[in-house]
Amino acid sequence: MQATGRFRGRTPVRPDAAGHGSGGRIGRRRFVTLGAAGGAMGLLAACNAPRNAARLSEILASAEDDPYQDYAIYPVTRDLLPRVETWPVTGSGPRGGWISRGGGANGQTIASGDRLTLTIWDNEENSLLTSNGNKAVTMEGVAVAPDGTIFVPYIGQVRVAGATAEAARGTIQTRLEEIVPSAQVQLAQEAGRMNSVDVVAGVAAPRSYPLEDRNTSVLSLIARAGGVREGLDNPVVRLVRGGQVHVTTLEQLYENPALDTVLRGGDKIIVEEDPRYFLAIGATGRQQQVRFTRQKLMAADAIALMGGVHAGRADPRGLLILREYPEGARGDGIRGPEQARVIFIVDLTSADGLFSAGRFEIHPDDILYASESPLNAVYATTNIIGTFLGLATRIDNSTD
């Protein structure tokens, strides 16, 4: 090794055959240190540090360069909120209107399929109705025919459907008195198919329940069935009536008594977990499908449900909500986004962004994507250089 300028005027100390000597150690240290730094720079130049998510700038640039040009980008602010509220709801999930509560008869009415028990009393010695000294005769399980009538001996067909048990009893007795003036009638009703409601699933005791009266509501019948089964997130109530399905949530029934609709015979009730979800990916606390826990889920709620954004990786200015609208949601005269594919940007570092996130509604099948912070590249570079310099120091020390 030749002496460099910094050693001019001094007798260089050359290493011996074993590499000893102060000059040899200094040269080796320089070589190892510079070599380690060069190796770190070479590694950084050759490859990018591994990342968990794309950066906001990269996503926006790819949307701008897309040949289809069908992306619209909106920052979530107070000015955007009233516009978005008028746009259609997207995504899958339960659909179907609900029936407001209506009044019904206080008592039960007879319907086709019910079974009646008639007990007819007569004190006459030579009664047409009784025999062998009996004062009463009982007719059990008399089925109400599809046309709403029953057959009673000596008076024929009597229409009872639509009448209360007391009204039907009075009609039968009046008809019998024309033949047997002393006859008295008792009537008991057993509800049939058209006077019962099937609670199919989602409750403690699913089965068919007879309607106690015509004012039996959805919530009262769910209570009779033992209440909603534990473990259901944001239970959805489906009411099947006449070939149509009506949908609401238990939360809405609790909050609005006007929606606690009165049931009809033949109705079916199904209680199930809300099937709606959104996707949480990128630099988030949890990367998975996240179920809706309430009827309306705001962006702030969704951030909490997905475990927040990763403190060490995520860009708090770049939380993205990706949503695709149907083609019919945009166009002239239609309130909707400018493009079918929409990217909403939530800035969690501004007061307006935080407050607006509390009012921005998440739709089913939305994708919440936490972009990666640009500072991660700086951290990665620092860590790699630090690792190589530490390695160089250890090698250098080992030569002493």
C-alpha positions as CSV (number, residue, x, y, z in Angstrom):
1,M,0.0,0.0,0.0
2,Q,1.5,3.4,-1.0
3,A,1.5,6.2,1.6
4,T,-1.1,8.8,1.0
5,G,-0.8,12.6,1.2
6,R,-1.9,12.8,4.8
7,F,1.3,10.8,5.8
8,R,3.7,13.1,3.9
9,G,6.8,14.0,6.0
10,R,6.4,10.9,8.2
11,T,7.9,7.5,7.9
12,P,4.9,5.2,7.0
13,V,4.5,2.3,9.2
14,R,4.0,-0.8,7.1
15,P,2.3,-3.9,8.3
16,D,4.4,-7.0,8.8
17,A,3.7,-10.3,7.2
18,A,1.0,-11.0,9.7
19,G,-0.7,-7.7,9.0
20,H,0.3,-6.0,12.2
21,G,1.2,-2.5,12.7
22,S,-0.8,0.7,13.1
23,G,-0.8,1.6,9.4
24,G,-2.3,-1.7,8.5
25,R,-5.1,-1.3,11.0
26,I,-6.0,2.1,9.8
27,G,-6.1,1.0,6.2
28,R,-8.3,-2.0,7.0
29,R,-10.8,0.1,9.0
30,R,-11.2,2.5,6.2
31,F,-11.7,-0.2,3.7
32,V,-14.3,-2.1,5.9
33,T,-16.2,1.1,6.7
34,L,-16.3,2.4,3.2
35,G,-17.1,-1.0,1.9
36,A,-20.0,-1.4,4.3
37,A,-21.4,2.0,3.4
38,G,-21.0,1.3,-0.3
39,G,-22.8,-2.1,0.2
40,A,-25.7,-0.4,1.9
41,M,-26.1,2.2,-0.9
42,G,-25.8,-0.5,-3.5
43,L,-28.5,-2.6,-1.8
44,L,-30.8,0.4,-1.6
45,A,-30.2,1.2,-5.2
46,A,-30.8,-2.4,-6.3
47,C,-34.1,-2.9,-4.5
48,N,-36.9,-1.2,-2.7
49,A,-37.5,-1.9,1.0
50,P,-40.5,-4.2,1.6
51,R,-43.8,-2.4,2.1
52,N,-47.2,-3.4,3.4
53,A,-49.2,-0.9,1.3
54,A,-48.9,1.5,-1.6
55,R,-48.5,5.2,-1.0
56,L,-51.3,7.7,-1.6
57,S,-49.3,9.4,-4.4
58,E,-48.8,6.1,-6.2
59,I,-52.5,5.2,-6.0
60,L,-53.6,8.6,-7.3
61,A,-51.0,8.5,-10.1
62,S,-52.2,5.1,-11.2
63,A,-55.8,6.3,-11.3
64,E,-54.8,9.3,-13.4
65,D,-52.8,7.1,-15.8
66,D,-55.6,4.5,-16.2
67,P,-56.6,4.4,-19.8
68,Y,-60.3,4.0,-18.9
69,Q,-60.3,7.3,-17.0
70,D,-63.3,6.2,-14.9
71,Y,-62.1,7.3,-11.5
72,A,-63.5,10.2,-9.5
73,I,-61.5,11.4,-6.4
74,Y,-63.1,13.4,-3.6
75,P,-61.6,14.5,-0.3
76,V,-64.1,13.8,2.6
77,T,-64.9,17.3,3.9
78,R,-67.9,19.2,5.2
79,D,-68.7,20.5,1.7
80,L,-68.8,16.9,0.3
81,L,-71.1,15.4,2.9
82,P,-74.5,16.9,1.7
83,R,-73.7,15.9,-1.8
84,V,-72.8,12.2,-1.0
85,E,-76.0,11.8,1.1
86,T,-78.1,12.2,-2.1
87,W,-76.2,9.5,-4.0
88,P,-77.6,6.0,-4.1
89,V,-76.6,3.3,-1.6
90,T,-74.2,0.7,-3.1
91,G,-73.1,-2.8,-2.2
92,S,-74.9,-6.0,-1.3
93,G,-77.0,-6.6,1.7
94,P,-80.6,-6.9,2.8
95,R,-83.1,-5.0,0.6
96,G,-86.8,-4.5,1.0
97,G,-89.1,-1.9,2.5
98,W,-90.8,-2.3,5.8
99,I,-94.4,-2.1,6.9
100,S,-95.5,0.6,9.4
101,R,-97.5,-0.4,12.4
102,G,-101.3,-0.6,11.9
103,G,-104.1,-1.3,14.4
104,G,-105.9,-4.7,14.6
105,A,-108.8,-6.2,16.5
106,N,-108.2,-6.6,20.2
107,G,-109.5,-10.2,20.1
108,Q,-108.6,-13.1,17.9
109,T,-110.7,-13.9,14.9
110,I,-111.4,-17.2,13.4
111,A,-109.7,-18.2,10.1
112,S,-109.7,-21.1,7.8
113,G,-107.7,-24.0,9.2
114,D,-108.6,-23.2,12.8
115,R,-110.2,-26.0,14.9
116,L,-113.3,-25.3,17.0
117,T,-114.7,-27.2,20.0
118,L,-118.5,-26.8,20.4
119,T,-120.3,-27.7,23.5
120,I,-124.1,-27.5,23.2
121,W,-126.3,-27.6,26.3
122,D,-130.0,-28.6,26.4
123,N,-132.2,-29.3,29.5
124,E,-135.1,-30.6,27.5
125,E,-136.1,-34.2,28.4
126,N,-136.5,-35.3,24.8
127,S,-133.8,-33.2,23.3
128,L,-132.8,-33.5,19.6
129,L,-129.2,-32.8,20.6
130,T,-128.6,-34.9,23.8
131,S,-129.4,-38.4,24.8
132,N,-129.2,-41.0,27.6
133,G,-129.8,-38.3,30.2
134,N,-126.8,-36.2,29.2
135,K,-127.4,-32.5,29.3
136,A,-124.6,-31.6,26.9
137,V,-123.0,-32.8,23.7
138,T,-119.5,-31.9,22.6
139,M,-118.1,-31.6,19.1
140,E,-114.3,-31.6,19.2
141,G,-111.8,-30.5,16.5
142,V,-114.3,-29.1,14.0
143,A,-112.1,-27.7,11.2
144,V,-113.0,-24.4,9.6
145,A,-113.2,-25.2,5.9
146,P,-111.4,-23.1,3.2
147,D,-114.6,-21.3,2.5
148,G,-114.7,-20.2,6.2
149,T,-117.7,-22.4,7.3
150,I,-118.3,-25.3,9.7
151,F,-121.1,-27.9,9.7
152,V,-123.4,-28.0,12.7
153,P,-126.1,-30.7,12.9
154,Y,-129.7,-29.6,12.3
155,I,-128.7,-26.1,11.1
156,G,-126.1,-27.0,8.3
157,Q,-123.2,-24.8,7.2
158,V,-122.4,-21.8,9.4
159,R,-119.9,-19.1,8.3
160,V,-117.5,-18.3,11.1
161,A,-114.3,-17.1,9.4
162,G,-113.5,-13.4,10.2
163,A,-115.7,-13.5,13.4
164,T,-114.4,-13.6,16.9
165,A,-115.1,-16.7,18.9
166,E,-117.8,-14.9,20.9
167,A,-119.5,-13.7,17.7
168,A,-119.4,-17.1,16.1
169,R,-120.9,-18.7,19.3
170,G,-123.8,-16.2,19.2
171,T,-124.5,-17.0,15.5
172,I,-124.6,-20.7,16.1
173,Q,-126.8,-20.4,19.2
174,T,-129.3,-18.1,17.4
175,R,-129.6,-20.6,14.6
176,L,-130.1,-23.5,17.0
177,E,-132.7,-21.7,19.0
178,E,-135.0,-21.8,15.9
179,I,-135.0,-25.6,16.4
180,V,-134.2,-26.1,20.1
181,P,-135.2,-22.9,22.0
182,S,-133.5,-24.0,25.2
183,A,-130.1,-24.7,23.6
184,Q,-127.0,-22.9,24.8
185,V,-123.6,-23.0,23.1
186,Q,-120.0,-22.8,24.3
187,L,-117.2,-22.4,21.7
188,A,-113.4,-22.8,22.1
189,Q,-110.9,-21.9,19.4
190,E,-107.6,-23.5,18.5
191,A,-105.5,-21.5,16.2
192,G,-104.6,-23.0,12.8
193,R,-102.1,-22.1,10.1
194,M,-103.7,-18.9,9.2
195,N,-103.9,-17.7,12.8
196,S,-100.2,-18.5,13.6
197,V,-96.8,-17.0,12.8
198,D,-93.7,-19.0,12.2
199,V,-90.6,-17.7,13.9
200,V,-88.0,-19.5,11.7
201,A,-84.6,-18.7,13.1
202,G,-82.5,-16.3,15.2
203,V,-84.4,-16.7,18.4
204,A,-84.1,-18.8,21.5
205,A,-87.2,-21.0,20.7
206,P,-88.0,-21.0,17.0
207,R,-91.4,-22.6,16.2
208,S,-95.0,-21.7,15.2
209,Y,-96.8,-19.4,17.5
210,P,-100.6,-18.8,17.6
211,L,-101.6,-15.2,17.5
212,E,-103.2,-14.3,20.8
213,D,-105.0,-11.3,19.3
214,R,-104.9,-9.1,16.2
215,N,-102.5,-6.7,17.9
216,T,-99.5,-9.0,18.2
217,S,-96.5,-7.1,17.0
218,V,-93.1,-8.3,15.7
219,L,-91.3,-7.3,18.9
220,S,-93.9,-8.9,21.2
221,L,-93.7,-12.2,19.3
222,I,-89.9,-12.2,19.3
223,A,-90.1,-11.8,23.1
224,R,-92.5,-14.8,23.3
225,A,-89.9,-16.8,21.3
226,G,-87.3,-16.2,24.0
227,G,-85.7,-13.1,22.5
228,V,-82.9,-12.8,19.9
229,R,-80.2,-15.5,20.1
230,E,-77.0,-14.2,21.6
231,G,-74.0,-13.5,19.4
232,L,-75.8,-11.9,16.4
233,D,-74.2,-8.6,15.4
234,N,-76.8,-5.9,14.5
235,P,-79.7,-8.5,14.0
236,V,-81.7,-8.1,10.8
237,V,-85.5,-8.9,10.9
238,R,-87.1,-10.3,7.8
239,L,-90.9,-10.5,7.6
240,V,-92.2,-12.8,4.8
241,R,-95.8,-11.9,3.9
242,G,-97.8,-12.9,0.8
243,G,-94.7,-13.7,-1.2
244,Q,-92.9,-10.4,-0.4
245,V,-90.0,-9.9,1.9
246,H,-89.8,-6.9,4.2
247,V,-86.5,-6.0,5.9
248,T,-85.4,-3.9,8.8
249,T,-83.1,-4.1,11.8
250,L,-83.8,-4.7,15.4
251,E,-82.1,-1.4,16.2
252,Q,-84.7,0.4,14.1
253,L,-87.6,-1.4,15.7
254,Y,-86.3,-0.4,19.1
255,E,-85.8,3.2,18.2
256,N,-89.1,3.7,16.3
257,P,-92.2,2.1,17.8
258,A,-94.1,3.1,14.6
259,L,-92.2,0.3,12.8
260,D,-93.2,-2.4,15.2
261,T,-95.7,-3.8,12.7
262,V,-98.8,-5.9,13.6
263,L,-98.5,-9.5,12.4
264,R,-101.0,-11.4,10.4
265,G,-101.7,-15.1,10.3
266,G,-99.3,-16.9,7.9
267,D,-96.5,-14.4,8.4
268,K,-92.9,-15.7,8.8
269,I,-90.2,-14.0,10.9
270,I,-86.5,-14.6,10.3
271,V,-83.9,-13.0,12.6
272,E,-80.3,-13.2,11.3
273,E,-77.0,-11.5,11.6
274,D,-76.5,-8.4,9.4
275,P,-74.7,-9.9,6.3
276,R,-73.2,-6.5,5.3
277,Y,-69.5,-6.0,5.6
278,F,-66.6,-3.8,4.4
279,L,-63.0,-4.7,3.6
280,A,-60.1,-3.3,5.7
281,I,-56.7,-3.7,3.9
282,G,-53.4,-1.9,3.6
283,A,-51.6,-0.5,6.7
284,T,-54.6,-1.2,9.0
285,G,-54.8,-2.7,12.4
286,R,-56.9,-5.6,11.0
287,Q,-56.9,-6.8,7.4
288,Q,-60.2,-8.7,6.9
289,Q,-63.9,-8.5,6.3
290,V,-65.5,-6.4,9.0
291,R,-69.2,-6.8,9.8
292,F,-71.6,-3.9,10.2
293,T,-72.5,-3.5,13.9
294,R,-75.3,-1.1,13.4
295,Q,-77.7,0.1,10.7
296,K,-75.7,3.1,9.7
297,L,-71.9,2.8,10.0
298,M,-69.9,6.0,9.7
299,A,-66.2,6.1,8.6
300,A,-65.1,6.9,12.1
301,D,-66.9,3.8,13.4
302,A,-65.4,1.7,10.7
303,I,-61.9,2.9,11.6
304,A,-62.4,1.8,15.1
305,L,-63.9,-1.6,14.1
306,M,-60.9,-2.4,11.9
307,G,-58.4,-1.6,14.7
308,G,-57.4,1.8,13.5
309,V,-54.5,2.6,11.2
310,H,-51.1,1.2,11.9
311,A,-49.2,3.8,13.9
312,G,-45.8,2.9,12.4
313,R,-46.7,2.4,8.8
314,A,-49.9,4.2,7.8
315,D,-50.2,7.7,6.3
316,P,-52.8,9.5,8.4
317,R,-53.5,11.8,5.5
318,G,-54.2,9.0,3.1
319,L,-57.1,6.7,4.4
320,L,-58.9,5.8,1.2
321,I,-62.5,4.6,0.8
322,L,-63.0,2.8,-2.5
323,R,-66.5,2.5,-3.8
324,E,-68.0,1.5,-7.2
325,Y,-71.4,3.0,-8.2
326,P,-73.7,1.5,-10.8
327,E,-73.8,3.1,-14.2
328,G,-77.3,4.3,-13.5
329,A,-76.1,6.4,-10.6
330,R,-74.5,9.1,-12.8
331,G,-75.5,11.1,-15.8
332,D,-77.3,14.3,-16.7
333,G,-80.0,15.2,-14.2
334,I,-78.9,12.4,-11.8
335,R,-77.5,13.1,-8.4
336,G,-74.4,10.9,-8.3
337,P,-70.6,10.8,-8.7
338,E,-68.8,12.0,-11.8
339,Q,-67.4,8.5,-12.5
340,A,-68.5,5.0,-11.5
341,R,-65.3,4.3,-9.5
342,V,-64.9,6.7,-6.7
343,I,-61.9,7.2,-4.3
344,F,-62.8,9.1,-1.1
345,I,-59.8,10.5,0.8
346,V,-60.0,10.9,4.6
347,D,-57.4,13.2,6.2
348,L,-57.1,12.1,9.8
349,T,-54.7,15.0,10.6
350,S,-57.2,17.8,10.1
351,A,-60.2,18.8,12.3
352,D,-62.5,18.9,9.2
353,G,-61.4,15.5,8.2
354,L,-62.0,14.0,11.6
355,F,-65.4,15.5,12.0
356,S,-66.4,14.6,8.5
357,A,-65.3,11.0,9.1
358,G,-67.9,10.9,11.9
359,R,-70.7,11.8,9.4
360,F,-69.5,10.0,6.2
361,E,-71.6,6.8,5.8
362,I,-69.9,3.5,4.9
363,H,-71.7,1.4,2.3
364,P,-71.6,-2.4,2.1
365,D,-68.6,-3.8,0.2
366,D,-66.6,-0.6,0.5
367,I,-62.9,-1.0,0.7
368,L,-61.1,0.9,3.4
369,Y,-57.4,1.2,2.4
370,A,-54.8,2.7,4.6
371,S,-51.9,3.9,2.4
372,E,-48.3,3.7,3.6
373,S,-46.6,6.8,4.9
374,P,-43.7,8.2,2.8
375,L,-41.6,8.3,5.9
376,N,-41.4,4.6,6.0
377,A,-38.8,4.7,3.1
378,V,-36.7,7.1,5.2
379,Y,-37.0,4.8,8.2
380,A,-36.1,1.8,6.1
381,T,-33.0,3.5,4.6
382,T,-31.8,4.6,8.1
383,N,-32.3,1.1,9.4
384,I,-30.4,-0.5,6.6
385,I,-27.5,1.9,6.8
386,G,-27.4,1.6,10.5
387,T,-27.3,-2.2,10.2
388,F,-24.3,-2.1,7.8
389,L,-22.4,0.5,9.8
390,G,-23.0,-1.6,12.9
391,L,-21.7,-4.6,11.1
392,A,-18.6,-2.6,9.9
393,T,-17.9,-1.5,13.5
394,R,-18.0,-5.1,14.7
395,I,-15.7,-6.2,12.0
396,D,-13.4,-3.3,12.7
397,N,-13.3,-4.1,16.4
398,S,-12.5,-7.7,15.7
399,T,-9.3,-6.7,13.9
400,D,-7.9,-5.0,17.1
